[in-house]
Amino acid sequence: MKSQDTPFEGGPMDGRVLPVLLGMTGHPPKTYRIPVPDPAGGKPTVLVYRRVPRGQSKRLGLAQGWKYEYDPTGKGGGGGPKWPWSKPDPVPDQASAPDTGPLRKPDDTDG
């Protein structure tokens, strides 16, 4: 399999260049996940990097190479196709959400 030296920007891997395996199309994967072991022996932390174009050619505007940028949210954007009618992922905000208690159906005796 072919590999390509790909730079990483942002996060703990900033400034490093790693060889990344290329897919069948000759491109590196869209997201690159790096598991970092926990020193205390707990669950490892996963760093997520997303592929972005390194530059564009002047004449055709094609990508001249790829680099990875750090994704602090950790989602990676690899959840499938993004259709125009898809709803965005909900962002839970604990401070503004009222505490409604457990969800239940209203009974006839409630009024």
Secondary structure as GFF3:
##gff-version 3
##sequence-region A 1 111
A	DSSP	beta_strand	3	9	.	.	.	ID=ss1
A	DSSP	three_ten_helix	11	13	.	.	.	ID=ss2
A	DSSP	beta_strand	17	21	.	.	.	ID=ss3
A	DSSP	beta_strand	31	36	.	.	.	ID=ss4
A	DSSP	beta_strand	45	56	.	.	.	ID=ss5
A	DSSP	beta_strand	63	70	.	.	.	ID=ss6
A	DSSP	three_ten_helix	108	110	.	.	.	ID=ss7
###
